[in-house]
Amino acid sequence: MGKNEKKLAKIDSNKVRAALLEKHMTREDLAKHLGIHKVTLDRKLCGARNWQLDEVLTMVKLFDKPLEFFLE
């Protein structure tokens, strides 16, 4: 883990998916906004990879939701 990467509590993948639907975005769109590959995003959504703080903060801004919305 790099010095600027921080692990977060569990993210509710269903809420990420709901936010995507609400904004009419695809997983590919979100992956581009996060600067990651779609496969990496899919692994995060299924719980196989951890979310990074900067990724979650990007989603907070992108979806205009409070941080708590995404937490399990």
C-alpha positions as a Markdown table, in Angstrom:
| # | Residue | x | y | z |
|---|---|---|---|---|
| 1 | Met | 0.0 | 0.0 | 0.0 |
| 2 | Gly | 1.4 | 3.4 | -1.0 |
| 3 | Lys | 1.8 | 6.3 | 1.4 |
| 4 | Asn | -1.3 | 8.1 | 0.0 |
| 5 | Glu | -3.5 | 5.0 | 0.0 |
| 6 | Lys | -5.8 | 4.5 | 3.0 |
| 7 | Lys | -8.2 | 1.6 | 3.6 |
| 8 | Leu | -11.7 | 2.3 | 4.5 |
| 9 | Ala | -14.5 | 0.5 | 6.3 |
| 10 | Lys | -16.7 | -1.7 | 4.2 |
| 11 | Ile | -18.5 | -0.1 | 1.3 |
| 12 | Asp | -22.0 | -1.2 | 0.5 |
| 13 | Ser | -21.8 | -2.3 | -3.1 |
| 14 | Asn | -25.6 | -2.2 | -3.5 |
| 15 | Lys | -25.5 | 1.5 | -2.7 |
| 16 | Val | -22.8 | 2.1 | -5.3 |
| 17 | Arg | -24.9 | 0.2 | -7.9 |
| 18 | Ala | -28.0 | 2.2 | -6.9 |
| 19 | Ala | -26.1 | 5.5 | -7.3 |
| 20 | Leu | -24.9 | 4.3 | -10.8 |
| 21 | Leu | -28.5 | 3.6 | -11.8 |
| 22 | Glu | -29.7 | 6.9 | -10.5 |
| 23 | Lys | -27.1 | 8.8 | -12.6 |
| 24 | His | -27.6 | 6.5 | -15.6 |
| 25 | Met | -24.0 | 5.5 | -15.5 |
| 26 | Thr | -22.3 | 2.2 | -16.3 |
| 27 | Arg | -19.6 | 0.5 | -14.2 |
| 28 | Glu | -17.2 | 1.4 | -17.1 |
| 29 | Asp | -18.1 | 5.1 | -16.6 |
| 30 | Leu | -17.4 | 4.9 | -12.9 |
| 31 | Ala | -14.1 | 3.0 | -13.4 |
| 32 | Lys | -13.0 | 5.8 | -15.7 |
| 33 | His | -13.9 | 8.5 | -13.1 |
| 34 | Leu | -11.9 | 6.5 | -10.5 |
| 35 | Gly | -9.0 | 6.0 | -12.8 |
| 36 | Ile | -9.1 | 2.2 | -12.5 |
| 37 | His | -9.8 | -0.7 | -14.8 |
| 38 | Lys | -13.4 | -2.0 | -14.9 |
| 39 | Val | -12.1 | -5.5 | -13.7 |
| 40 | Thr | -10.7 | -3.7 | -10.6 |
| 41 | Leu | -14.0 | -2.0 | -10.0 |
| 42 | Asp | -15.9 | -5.3 | -10.3 |
| 43 | Arg | -13.5 | -6.8 | -7.8 |
| 44 | Lys | -14.2 | -4.0 | -5.4 |
| 45 | Leu | -18.0 | -4.3 | -5.9 |
| 46 | Cys | -17.8 | -8.1 | -5.1 |
| 47 | Gly | -15.6 | -7.5 | -2.0 |
| 48 | Ala | -12.5 | -9.1 | -3.4 |
| 49 | Arg | -10.5 | -5.8 | -3.3 |
| 50 | Asn | -10.6 | -2.9 | -0.8 |
| 51 | Trp | -11.8 | 0.6 | -1.6 |
| 52 | Gln | -9.3 | 3.4 | -1.3 |
| 53 | Leu | -10.3 | 6.6 | 0.5 |
| 54 | Asp | -9.7 | 8.7 | -2.7 |
| 55 | Glu | -12.0 | 6.5 | -4.7 |
| 56 | Val | -14.9 | 6.8 | -2.2 |
| 57 | Leu | -14.4 | 10.6 | -2.0 |
| 58 | Thr | -14.6 | 10.7 | -5.7 |
| 59 | Met | -17.9 | 8.8 | -5.6 |
| 60 | Val | -19.2 | 11.2 | -2.9 |
| 61 | Lys | -18.6 | 14.1 | -5.2 |
| 62 | Leu | -19.7 | 12.4 | -8.4 |
| 63 | Phe | -23.0 | 11.1 | -7.0 |
| 64 | Asp | -23.6 | 14.0 | -4.7 |
| 65 | Lys | -24.1 | 11.7 | -1.7 |
| 66 | Pro | -22.8 | 11.9 | 1.8 |
| 67 | Leu | -19.9 | 9.5 | 2.7 |
| 68 | Glu | -22.2 | 7.7 | 5.1 |
| 69 | Phe | -24.5 | 6.7 | 2.2 |
| 70 | Phe | -21.8 | 4.3 | 0.9 |
| 71 | Leu | -20.8 | 2.7 | 4.2 |
| 72 | Glu | -22.2 | -0.6 | 5.3 |
